[in-house]
């Protein structure tokens, strides 16, 4: 006698079709409105960056489009001096640090999570609820991840240029997200909606 769990799952072919349709939808939405969404979050990102580290002074924060990619670009310099691994870093108004990160990489969980959530078995109403919940979870993650990623890229550039081997939880998190972590987080957020009926 087949179990109730096995009966709840559709055939692999139907699940694959639902997943492809979900990815097609989220990819189109991200392509059309992703940079607009990220741009709308930049004022909050500006504030959060100030909370994360007040040693930096933000001179520019925006979304830029070029022939190759759409990126979030951050220009900052030091607003106060500090010591890093025995080296004294002094503020210099002439110096600036430019940081960029691709918008597409930031949007990965927002593309993956709703698509997986909508492909999970259930009637249309349940799938739409899961889709919406996964999208909200991914949006919440984006709000946190955007300033953390920008700050981590800046800090990584500083430590590299100074030849400092500095370990920090922020850099560890950044390395995790850049090496497939965002994909995994998107999958987990999509699967987290499974219990929603």
N, C-alpha and C positions, 0 to 999 in steps of 0.2 A: 504494500500500500504506500503510495507516494506521500511524503511529508507535506505539511502545509507550507513550509518555507519553499520547497521545490516548486509547489504549485503556484506560488506567488510570483515567481520569476518568469518572464517571458522567454521565448526561444532566444538563443544567442543572436540569431539574425535580426530579430525585432529589436533587441536591446542595442545592437550595433547601429541599426538605422536610427533609433531614437537618439543615440549618442552623437552620431554624425549630424543629425538635424539640429541638436542643441548646440554643438560646436559651431555650425554654420551660422546660427542666429547670433550667438554671443560674439563671434569674430566680426560679423558685419556691424553689430552695435558698437564694439570697441573701435573698429576702424572709422566709423562715422562720428562718434561722440566721445571717444576715449580721451583725446587731447583736451577737449572742452571740459570734461569732468576733472581731469588733473589740474587744468588751469583754474577751475573754480575752487579747488582745494588749496591753492597756493597762499592765500592770505592766512589760513589756519596753519599751513606748513611754516610760514614765516614766523608766526608766534611760537610754534612748538620748537623750532630751531633755536630761538632765543632762550627758551626754558632749558633745552638740552645742554647748551654750552654758551655762556655769555662772554667767552673770550673772543668770539668771532663777531664781526660787524658785517651784516648783509648789505651789499651794494646793488645787487640785481638778483631777481628770482623770477623766472618766466619759462614759458614753453616756446621752443624755437623749432622751425621746420627747415630742413635743408634737403639737398638732393638725395641724401642717403637715408635719413631717419628723422623722426620727431623726438626731441629730447627735452628734458627739464634741465635748464642751465642755471647755475648758481655762481655768483661772483661774491667773494667775501675777502676780508682781510682781518688781521688781528686788532682787536680793540683794546687789549691789555696784554702785558707781558706775562710770561709763565716759563717754568723750567720743565724741560722734557729730557729725561735720561741724562741729567747733568748739563744739558745745553740750555742756555738762556735764549728764549725767543722774545724779541722786542717788537713792538708794533712799528710798522712802517707804512705811512699813508700812500707811498708810491707803489708798494707791492700789492698784488692781488692774486688770489687763488681762484681759478675757474674750475668748476665741477659740473660734469654732465652725467646724466643717466637716461637710458632710453625709456620712453613712455610705454612702449610695447612690453618691456620686461616688467614694469610696475603693474601692468594690467593683467598679467598671467593668471593670478588667482581669480580675478573677476571674469575671465573668460572660461576657466576650467570649472570652477565650483558650480555655477548655475547650470551648465551643460550636463554635468554628471548628475546633479540633483533632479533635473527634469527627465533624465533617462531612466531613473529608478522606477520599478514597477508601481503602478497605481493608476487610478482614474485621472482624467484630465484636471479636475479641480485640485486634487492632491499634488499632482506634478507642478501645477502653477504655484501652489503654496510653497513647495520645496524650492522651486526656481527663485521665488521672491526672497525666501529666507536665506538661501545660499548667496544671493546677490548682496543682501544686507551684510552678511558676515564678511564677504570679500571686500565690500566697501569700507567696513570698519577696519579691516586689516590694512587697506590702502592708506587710510588716514594716518595710521601709526607708522606704516612702513616707509612712506614717502620722506618724512623728515629724518628718520633713522638712516635710510639709505644715503641721502645726501650728506649727512654728517659723517657717516662711516667712510664714504668715498673721499671726503675732504681729509679726514684724519689719516686714512691710508696713504694718501698722497704726501702728507706732511712727514709721516714716519719713514716713508720710503726715501724721500728727498734728503732727510737727515741721517739716513742709515741706521735708524733705530728699530730694533726688533721689539716692538711694543705689543704685548698681548692685552686685549681688553674684551669684555663680553660683547661690546658693540661690534668690534671687528670680527669676532667669532660668528656672530649672528649674520653679519654681512657676507662672510665667506660661505656660510651655510645657504643663505638665500640665493647666492650667485651660482652655486654648484647644484642646482636642482631643487633647492628647498622651497622656492615659490610654487613650483609644480606640485610638489608633495602636499603643501599647505592647501592649495586649491582642491586637490583630490580629497583630502581629509574634510574640508569644509563641505564639499558636495555630499560625501558619504554621511556626514553628521546629521543631515536632514532626513535620513532613512526612517527614523522613528516617527516622523510627522505623518499623521493619517488624515 
